[in-house]
């Protein structure tokens, strides 16, 4: 790591108290570190949401050690890992795809190792709090300068389990990555996917959106593409490109998940509006 005050960021689905414990473990090992709690409010168990948060946020955060913990497989054979990146960061967390999108944004994966070395764990490791017992100590030791190769054997990290968007002429089907705290859906599609399906889209261009809710009921809505939330009236839906470069479905000053009945929806299909 660079020769300056160690920097560690921490993003979890733990809530404040358990995240605070993790930060305390880090300070106990490297007391001169700066520890930034990026978020302790990731939706519990939502690996995709956590992965997208890390991917969006870490390029704007100083080079350092970044811990991501959304770990529904804690206590199972899933591996704890550390990833070295091309930018010089070290990412620490479970090997469930959570860290990979962020690593790709930070110059790509240059090394990845399993966290097995007992010298870089707490003396006693529980079956349910690896954030405290494995990830936080490893992050602190990495911030002190321990090379990722010293943690354990090399490994190929598992990719994030996200279906690719399906593009056809006049049609785009995109997976739902997560629903944010405003009730807006962030989709697994980017501007290039929109252009491939529909060509250049002017603000105000309507698209027909269709989706299926749990139970098999189909829903549809005509929704305009907009550059800003203010491009539609309050309470009206819109499609827009969010700050991470992903396509999103929102309601101006409202919740798209509630207003459009999108809870549990896994994908959205957009189609060009055909002439009557």
N, C-alpha and C positions, 0 to 999 in steps of 0.2 A: 504494500500500500504506500501512497505518497508520504513523504516525511513532513507531516503536519498533524494538528490535533485530529485524532481519529473521528470519523463521521459514520454513524449508523442510522439507518431508517428502519422503521418497523410498521408493518401493515398487517392487521389481523381481523378475524371475526369474533374476537374474544370479549369485546366490551372493555371498559376502562380498567377494572380491577385486575383481571388476569393479564392484560397488556402491561399494566404498571409493574406487575411482578417480573415479567420478562425484561423490562427496562432495568429493573433493580438488579437482576442477575448480571446484565451487561456492565452496569456501573461497578459492580463488585469486582469484576475482572479487569476492566479498563476504565478506572475512575476519571480519567481526563477526557473521555469521549464526549462528543455531542451526540445525543440520541434524540432523533426526531420521530415522534409518533405520527406517521403519515395518516393512518386511520385505524380506529378500533371498531369501526361500524360497518365493515363489509357484511353483507347478508350472510347469516350463518350457513355454512356448508356450500356456499355458492362459489365454486372454484373459478368458473368463467368470469364472474364479476371481479373477483380478486385479481385474476390475471390481467383483465383489461385496465383495472386501476393502476397496477404496477407498470404496465406497458405505457399508459398515458403519462404517468407522473415521473417515473425515474429519469427520463432524459432531461428533466428540468431541475434535478436534485444533484448536489455535488457528488463527484466520484467518491465512492466509499463502499461500505458493506450494507446490503439491503436485505432485510428479513421479510419474507411473506409467509403468513401462516393461515391457510384455510385448508383444514386437514381432516375431512371426514373419515379417512382411512387410518387415523392415529391408532397405534397398537396392533395393526395388521402387518403383513410382510412388506407393505409399501416402504420405500427407502427414504431416509433423510439425506439430502444432498447439499453440496455447495457447488456453485457454477462460477467460473471465472469468465469475464467478458472481454471483448476487444477494447472497450473503453477503459478497462482497468478496474471495474467494479467486481465485487463478489456478491452473488445472490445466494441466500440460504433459505431453505424451506423443504417441504415435502416434494417427492418426485411424483407429482400427479398432474403435471402440465402447467401448474400455477406460475412458475418462474420463466418458462420458455419464451413467451411473447415479449416480455421485457428484455430478456437476454438478447433476443434478436434485434431489438431497437438500440441496444447498447454496444453494437459492434459485433454481435454474434457470440456464440459459445466457443471459447478457446480451451476450456478444461472443465471437467465435471467429476466430482468424487463423492463417494458415499461417506457419510459422517459416522465412522466406526471407531475412531481412535478414542479410547477412554480418557486420555489425557485432556481432551477438549470437550468433555461432557461434565455434568455434575456427578458427584460420586454415586448417587442413587438415582436411577432412571425409572420414572413411573410408566405405566402403560397408557396413560391418558393425558399427560401434560408434557409432550415433547417440546412445546414452545419454551417452557422453562428449563427443561432438563437437557435438551440436545441442541435446539436451534439457537437459543440465546447465548449459551456458552461458546458454541462454534463461531457465531458472529463476532463475539467479543475477541476471541483469539485471532480471528482473521483480521480484525481491526488493529490488533497489536502487531500484525505482520506475519502470522503463520500462513504459509503457502497452502492453497487448497489441496495440493497433492499429499500433504501430511495428514489429512483427515481420514483417508482410507482409499480403497481401490477406485480406479477410474471407472466411469459408467457413462452410458448413453442416456441422457434424460428422456423421459417419456414426453411426447408432444401433448399439447392441450387438445382435448377431445371436442372439436368444433367442426360441424359440417361446412364444406365450402359452399359459397353461393352458387346458384344455378342460373346461368345467363342464357337467354334465347332472344331472338328478335322480338321486341315488344313485350318482353316478360322477364322478371327477375324474382327469384325466390331466395330469401336470405334467412339464416337462422337468427333467432333471438338470443343475443349474448347475455343480456341481463336487463332488469328494470331498475332505473335509478330512483333516488329518494323522492323525486318529483312525479313518479309514475310514468316517466318517458321510457320507451323501449329503445335500447341500443342494439343495432342489427349488425350481423356479420357480413357487411357489404360496404364498398368504398366508392368514391366518385367514378373511378374507372369502370366499375361494374354497372353503375347507372348509365354511363355513356355508351357502354357496349350494348346495353339492352334498348335504350331509348334515344341515343344520340344526345346532342346538347339540349339540356332542359332549361328553359327560361323560368324565372320565378313566376309562380302562379299557374304553371302547367299542372292540370289535374292528372292523377293516376288512380286506377281502381285497385284498391287493396283488399285482399281476401285472406282469411285465416280460419283455422279450426280450433275450437276451445275443447278442453277435456270433456269427454263424453261424445265427441264426434259432431257437434253442432257447428255448421259453417256460418261465418259472418263475413260481411263485406261493407266497404265504405269508400266513397270517392274522396280523395284527399289531395290537396295541392302540394306541389313542391315549393318550398320557400327558403330564402336565405336566412331569415330571422323569424323568431316567434311573433314579432310584431307585424309580420306580413299577413297574418290572419287575425280575425276578430277574437277577442277573449272568449274562451270556451270552445273554439273551433280547432279541429285537428290539422296537423301539417307534417310533411316529411322534410327533413333538413339534414345537413351534414354537421355533426357535432364537433366539439373542439379537438377530439382525438382523430378526426378524419373518417369516422364511421357514419353510416346512414342511421338516422333515428326517426322514430315516430312519436310525436308529442301532441299535447293540447296546450294552446296558449293560456297560461295562468290556470292550468288544471292538470288532471292526471289522465293520460291516455289509457292507462291500465284500467281505471275505473270507468271513464266515460265511454270507452269502446268495448268494455267487457273482454279485455285481453289477458286476464290472469290465467296463467298456465299455458299460454300459447307458445309453441316452440319455433314457429317459422311464419313469415309473412310473404305472400306472393303479390307482387305489383305487376299490373298490366297497363299497357297504353290504352287510353280511351278511344274506342272505335267510333267512327262516324255513325250517326243514327241511320 
